[in-house]
């Protein structure tokens, strides 16, 4: 009887070693594989959600870029636009009773994006304080492609509404040349 019990114990231990233990290891492997696949699925779903957001944001950015491009002047030739811009500026300054002391077109280059050109201009203006403020506002409203990069002001005595001021400006002017 004792041998029979030992044989059953040996069969039980062999079954544990060669059937149950491999089966438990296989279950652990399957569980780890399932966890890995679940994590990959979560990442994939997150990427799909992010993809939709990125596509949506890209469409919004394109719409904003198109809107911004609408405000820029489209000109047939850069040389003609330089003269035209200077004439328009001169007219605005004269109507505001501001003197143009210096107009210097420093550079003109292609930005290699959206067919944009950028001109850098040095300006020196002289006039009464309220008139210069008016001209400054007119520049930014009348020319959407203008960015004032540098502004220096000089005056003698105390600054008052009746003070005559000299402004030195460095401006960038963006415009598009028609294809």
URKA-V945647 format. One record per backbone hydrogen bond with DSSP energy under -1.0 kcal/mol. NH is the residue of the N-H (numbers start at 1). CO is the residue of the C=O. E is the energy in kcal/mol with one decimal. If there is no record, write none. Layout:
BEGIN
[[NH,CO,E] [NH,CO,E]]
END
This chain:
BEGIN
[[5,1,-2.3] [6,2,-2.1] [7,3,-2.6] [8,4,-2.5] [9,5,-2.3] [10,6,-2.6] [11,7,-2.8] [12,8,-2.7] [13,9,-2.7] [14,10,-2.6] [15,11,-2.8] [16,12,-2.5] [17,13,-2.8] [18,14,-3.1] [19,15,-2.1] [20,15,-2.1] [21,16,-3.0] [23,19,-1.8] [24,20,-2.6] [25,21,-2.5] [26,22,-2.7] [27,23,-2.0] [28,24,-2.2] [29,25,-2.5] [30,26,-2.6] [31,27,-2.5] [32,28,-2.7] [33,29,-2.6] [34,30,-2.6] [35,31,-2.5] [36,32,-2.5] [37,33,-2.7] [38,34,-2.3] [39,35,-2.3] [40,36,-2.5] [41,37,-2.4] [42,38,-2.4] [43,39,-2.5] [44,40,-2.6] [45,41,-2.7] [46,42,-2.3] [47,43,-2.5] [48,44,-2.4] [49,45,-2.3] [50,46,-2.8] [51,47,-2.8] [52,48,-2.0] [53,49,-1.8] [54,50,-3.1] [55,51,-2.9] [56,52,-2.3] [57,53,-2.9] [58,54,-2.6] [59,55,-2.1] [60,56,-2.1] [61,57,-2.6] [62,58,-2.4] [63,59,-2.1] [64,60,-2.5] [65,61,-2.7] [66,62,-2.5] [67,63,-2.2] [68,64,-2.7] [69,65,-2.4] [70,66,-1.5] [75,176,-3.2] [81,77,-1.7] [82,78,-2.1] [83,79,-1.5] [84,80,-2.5] [85,81,-3.2] [86,82,-2.0] [87,83,-2.2] [88,84,-2.6] [89,85,-2.7] [90,86,-2.4] [91,87,-2.2] [92,88,-2.2] [93,89,-2.5] [94,90,-2.5] [95,91,-2.4] [96,92,-1.4] [97,94,-1.2] [98,93,-2.8] [99,126,-3.2] [101,124,-2.8] [102,124,-1.5] [104,122,-2.6] [106,104,-1.1] [106,120,-1.9] [107,120,-1.3] [109,118,-2.3] [111,116,-2.6] [116,113,-1.9] [117,175,-3.1] [118,109,-2.8] [119,173,-2.6] [120,107,-2.3] [121,171,-3.0] [122,104,-3.0] [123,169,-2.9] [124,102,-1.8] [125,167,-2.6] [126,99,-2.1] [127,165,-2.2] [129,163,-1.7] [132,128,-2.4] [133,129,-2.0] [134,130,-2.1] [135,131,-2.4] [136,132,-2.6] [137,133,-2.2] [138,134,-2.4] [139,135,-2.6] [140,136,-1.9] [141,137,-2.1] [142,138,-3.1] [143,139,-1.7] [146,143,-2.0] [147,172,-2.7] [149,170,-2.6] [150,170,-1.7] [152,168,-2.5] [154,166,-2.0] [163,160,-1.7] [165,127,-3.3] [166,154,-2.9] [167,125,-2.6] [168,152,-2.9] [169,123,-2.9] [170,150,-2.2] [171,121,-2.7] [172,147,-2.8] [173,119,-2.9] [174,145,-2.8] [175,117,-2.0] [176,73,-3.3] [177,115,-1.2] [178,75,-3.4]]
END
